Amino acid sequence: MTLLDALGRRLARYLSAPREGHSLLPPTVAEDLSGVLQVGDVLLVEGTSRVATAIKYLTQSTWSHAALFVGDRCGGEAMLIEADVVAGVRLVPLSAFHPLHARICRPVGLSAADVDALIGFLQARLGYAYDLRNLFDLARYLVPLPVPGRWRRRLIALGSGDPTRAICSTLLAQAFASIRYPILPEVESIPWRPGAERARREILHIRNYALFVPRDFDVSPYFRIVKPLLDDGFDPHRLAWGDAPRPVESRPAGA
């Protein structure tokens, strides 16, 4: 292990620790998520660690982490694959993200073969290390300083470029690119045929995976947002409001 690796691991443990005094009351509990998650879904998480603070600042987003739901495809209970700051690319149970805010982003139109290829891509990378150079880059922004919006995505994409290292959003972006599924593709408009200026077609280009961040799955037009409470047949008339009038108790005659 090099000195840089040793320092990086120590920094990773420090940055991945939850911030003191920071607590969340999640609108959706793990049991609700497990009831609607499907294999291939992307789970976005609002982390509470120091590094999550830096990611949320640079991306100007609620979401600091992304993982892919693989169900029981990898054996045992329902699991997700993520790139963890300390442990690298690994399998984790859904309970690992309790009690954090979470959002389900579902890719639309995938075949069974697509899902198998998607999971196979990630399985082959289990055990890869987290890109510690990316971690050093993020650590510089723990104390928010004015950073022009056009630079933020580039700053979070900095890293070693080593193929055996990854960060959460780029790992998933690579996986979806491997099956030619769009997230936020670049769109190039070119003439459909010579001389027909108005007839045009769009060509989709898979953007450099290093530029993707967790919020891209949220804003992508190709991922459906799934909200467990609505998916389970939500009825607003069954809610018990605190200021609702209480029923009048009947008293026995002569009381």
Secondary structure, DSSP 8 states (H G I E B T S, - for coil): --HHHHHHHHHHHHHHSB-TT-----SS-HHHHHHH--TT-EEEEE--BHHHHHHHHHHTSS--EEEEEEETTTSSS-EEEEEETTTEEEEEEGGGGTTSEEEEEEESS--HHHHHHHHHHHHTTTT-EE-HHHHHHHHTTSS-----HHHHHHHHH-S---TTEE-HHHHHHHHHHHTT--SS-EEEEEESSTT-SS-EEEEEE---GGG--THHHHH-TTEEEE-HHHHTT--GGG---TTS--------TT-
